[in-house]
Amino acid sequence: MKVKFLWLAVNSKATAFLEWWFEGLSSICPAFIKSSLLGNHRVLTIEFEQETAYLKYFVQSNGKARDSLKVTLSDEESKASAISWLTHRLNEPCKIILLLPDDILLTKNLQFPVAARNNIDEALKFEISRKTPFTLEQAYYDYLITNNATEDGQVTVFLAMTPRLNLDNALKSLSALQIRPDFASTQTLFTDRPDINLLPKENQPQSDKSTFSRYSFFGFTSFALLAALCVPIMEQSRYIKTIESDLLQARSDALEYSRLSKEKEELLDKINFLSNKHFSTVSSIRLLNEITVLLPDDTWVFRFSLRKNVLQIQGESANASDLIKTLELSRFFENVRFTSPTTKNNSTKRDKFHLSADVIINP
């Protein structure tokens, strides 16, 4: 049971005693067991104001900072003091959150066709320079799909962006304090959209929650079984000796079986190579002919590409939205989709499109 649940049932003196007792217990527990039994409720937030950093250290998720520190970034003595302060507080698992000013945050709600739902990353790279004052090289961003499908067949995406220069400068200042944040947001954004993380992907820590949970469960279960059963070591040694010869023979048989199975697979691969090669691909000429027959006369194809059984088509059409239905009539294609939003060519008055489709190997 988490410590915070125990605190609700005792008075202030008992609370102080329990806190002292659990902290003493945690000092002798391995980290992965301590995280599982006592919980991880430590959070460090960092905010900047000109040449000053404000650090707040929260414990037990009660919403109140246990400790705080003001650091003057231009003062080496102040930074050295901050590093010492952090060393004593970050020796336990702790989530570090960088809170940027709200005035350097840009948020937008964008809409994309349902066909682009599985390619939002690519669609955003195309739309950011068109719908925001930034290019991809000028800002860090993250997004959240807030509505998978509206009545008009659109997907709504919440986009949050901040200039690279501001975040890079903040990360550089944190690096001088030997701090590597897990999360970057703003006060308002973190409250409204806690899943949005503006840190670059390469700076975000890998999630190891499931690994710690498995290790905690395995370690706790093993300890409980050994303590309850107290199996004598000598008894185990005698049992191992009785089956040792059987295990050696079984291992020898398994290795021989594995060798023979590998030889069999290699022979079958050589025999079936040409046959598999023939049935694993579809001729590009057949596909080109199929498209020529299916596409209407008001449609032009500029690019035709077939790679790893995925067909890519780019061109212009008087009505690009009907092309998905048209191509899905073919026995050669499935999962026909737009890889980017259609746009209007003002000179030809046609829709520019970029389609992809999965090729059916044996139609």
N, C-alpha and C positions, 0 to 999 in steps of 0.2 A: 504494500500500500504506500502511496506517495506521502511524504512528510507533511505536505500542506493539508491533507485531509485530517491528519491527526491533530494539527494545531487548532482546528475548529472546536474540539471537544474539551479543551483544557484551559485553565486560567493563565494569567500572564506569567506567574512564577513557574508553572509547569512548562509553559512555552519556552521560557529561557533555558530551563534544564534540558528539554528535549533537543533544542537547537544545539546546545553544547555537546550533548551525548551523540547526536547524529554526525556532527562535524568530526568528533573524535573517532567514531566508527569509520567514517569515510576515509580517514587518513591511512587506515591499514587495509582497505579493500582495494583489489585491482580496479583499474579505471573502468573496464567494460562491465564489471559486476556493479560497481558503484553507480554508474550511469543508469543501469536497468532498475536497481532497487530504490535509489534515492531520487531519481529523476534529474533532468538537466534543465534548470530554470534560470540560467545565468545569461544576461544580455548586456553587451557594451554598445552604447551609441556614441557616435562622433558627429559633431556639427562644427562648421567653420564660420568665422566672422572675421574677414580680412586676414590679419596675421595671427589670429588666435583660434585655438581648437578647444572645444568644450567636450569633455569626456564624462559620460554618466554610466555608472555600473549598477545594474539591477540584479536582484537575487529573489528567487521564489515567485517571480511573476506577479508581485503584489501591486505593480504600477508605480512604486515609489523607489527612487534611486537610493541605494545604500551608501554609495560613495560618488563623488564627482571631483573633477580636476580641470583647472584652466591652464592651458599650455600656450606659452608665447613661442611661436615657431622660429622667430629670429634669435632667440636666446638659447644658447647651447646648454646652459645650466638648467634651464626650465625643461628642455627636451630630455636631458639625462635623468632628471627627477621623474619625468613622466614614464620613461622606460622602466625605472625601478618600481614605480607605482603599478604599472601594468604587469610586471613580472609576478607580483604577489597575487594578482587577481585573475590572471589568465592561465594559472597552473591547473585549472579545472576546465572541462568542456564548456565553451561559452560562444554564443552567437554574436558576431560583430557586425553592426549595422552602420553604414555611412549614410547620414541624412543630409542631402543637399538642399540649398535654398529653393523655395517653391517658384521664385521668379525666373529660374533658368530651366524650368520644365515646360515642355510643349506636349499637350495631349490632343488627340483627335479621334473621332469615331469614323472609320472608313467602311465602305460597303463594297463587296466583291460578288461576282456571280457564284452560285452554288457550285458550278463546275470547277471553280478555282479553290474550293475548300481544302483540298489535299495538297495545294501548292501555295499556301499563304506566304511562306518565306520568299519564294520567287516573285510573287505578285507584289509584295511590299517593296522589294528592291526596285521594281519598276515604278511604283506609285509615290515613293517618298520624295523623289526629286520633283514630282509634278504637284503634289498636294501639300508640301511643307517647304519652308525656306531653307532646308538643309539638303545636302547631298549625303550619300552613304559614308563618305570620307570625313564628314564634318560633325557627325553626331553618333552617340550610342543610343540604342533603342531596345525596347522589348514590347511585346504585344500579348493580347488576350482575346480569344474568340468569345464574345459575349452573347452572340445569337447565331446559332447554326443555320437557321433558315427562316426568313420572314415570309409574309404572304406573297410578296412579289419576287420570291426566289433569290433573295440576296443574303449574304453572310456578313454580319456586323463584327468588325474588329476594332478593339480599343488599342490605340497606339500611344506610347509614351516615349519622349525623346529628350535628350539633354546634350549640350555641346560637348564634344570630345575634350576640348581644351580645359574646361572647368573640371571635369571628372578626372582627367589625367593629372592635373595639378594637385587635386585632393589626394589621389592615390600616391603621388610622389611625396607629399607631405606625410602621409601615413607610413610610407616605407621608411622615412627617416626616424619614425617612432617605433619601427619594427612591428607594425600592425598590418595584417593582411585581412581586409574585410570579407565577410561572406555575402554581404548584401549591400546594394546601393539603391536609394530611393529618396523621396522627400517626405517631410512630415505629413503633408496632406495625402500624397500618393500612397504612402505606406498604410495609412488609416483606411483609405477607400479601396485600394487595390493591393493587398499584401502579397499577391503572387507575382507582381511585376518587379523584376530585378534588372536594373540598368547597368550592372557590372558587365564588362566584356566577357564572353563565354570562356575565354582562356583564363580569366581571373576568378571564375566561380569555382568553389570547392566541389569535389565529387561527393555525391551523397553516399554515406556509409551507414545509414540507419539500419538497413536490413542486415548488414554484416555484423554490426554490434549486437543486434537482437539475437542472431543465430549464435554468436559466441557466448552471449550472456546466458541464453537458455541451455546451451550445451555445458558450459562450465558449472552452472548452478545445479543441473541435473546430475552431472558426474559426481560433484562433491556430495550431494545428498545420498546417492546410491552407495558410494564408498563408505560414507559415515554410517549408514544404516546396516549394510551387509557385513562390513569388516572382513572381507574375504582374506584368509591367511595367504601370505605370499608363498610359503612353501607348498601349500596345497595346489596353487596355480602352477608352480614349477613342475610338480609331478604330473599334472594333467597335460601340460604342454609336451613333456617328453614322451608320453604315451601316443600322441597323435603326430609327432614330428615326422616320422618316417612316411606316414600316409600323406601328409601335406607335401613332402618332397616329391613323392610319386605323382600326386595330382598336378603339381606344378609342371613336372616334366611332360605329362600327357597334354596339359593345356598349351604349352609352348609348341609341341609338335602339331597339335590341331590348328593352332594359329598359323603356323608356317604353311601347312597344307591348304588352309583356307585362302591365304594370301596368294599362293601360286594359282589356285583355281580362279580367283577373281582376275588376276593378271591375264590368264589365258582367255577368259570370257571377254575381257575388255578388248583384246587384240582381235578376237573373232567378230565382235559386234561393232567395231569402230566405224566401219563404212556404213553399216546399216543405221546406226544411231545418228551418224552425221547427216544422212539423207533425210531422216524423219524429224530431225530437230530444227530444221530451218524451212522457210518458205521462200521461193524464188522472188526476188525483187521485181522481176519482169511481170510475174503474175499479179503482184500487188499493184504495180503501176497500171496495168491493164484494167484491173478491177476499179481503181479510182477513176480512170478515164471514162469508164462506162457509167459510174454512179454519179459523179459530180455534174451539176447542171452547166449549161453553156455560159451562164453569166459568172462563172467562177474560174479564177486563174490561180495556178499553183507555181510559186517561185522556187520553192525548196522542197525536196523529197528526200528523206533520210531514213534508213532502216538500220538499227543497231540493237543487238541483243533482243530481237523479237519485239522491239518497240518502234512504231512508225511515227515519224515527225513530219508534219505538213505545214508549210507557211504559204500564204497567198492572200488574194482579195476575192470578195464575193459580194453580190448585191444583197444577200441576206445570210450572213454568216451563222446566225443562230439556228438555222435549219440544217446545217451541215452534220451536226452530231446525229440527228435522227436518220439522215440519209446514209451515213457510213455504217450505222448500226444495223442497217438492213442487210449488209454483206455478211456472208458466212466466214469471212476471213478476219473480221475485226470484232473486238469487244472492249469494254471500258473506254469508249471514246470520250475525250475531254479536252477542254481548253487549257493550255498551260499558261496562258496569260490573258488578261482582258482584251476584248476586241476594241479597235479604235477606228475612227472614220478617216479615210483618205480624202481630203477636201478637193484634190485635183481630179480624182476619178469617181468621187461620190460612192465609193464602195467601202465595205468593212474589211479592215486588215485583220487577219486571224492567224493563230498559231495553235494547231491541233496535234494531239498525240493519241495513239491507240495501241492497245496490246494485240499482237498478231496471234491468231489461233493456228497452232502448228498443224493439227490434223482436222481441218474443217469437214 
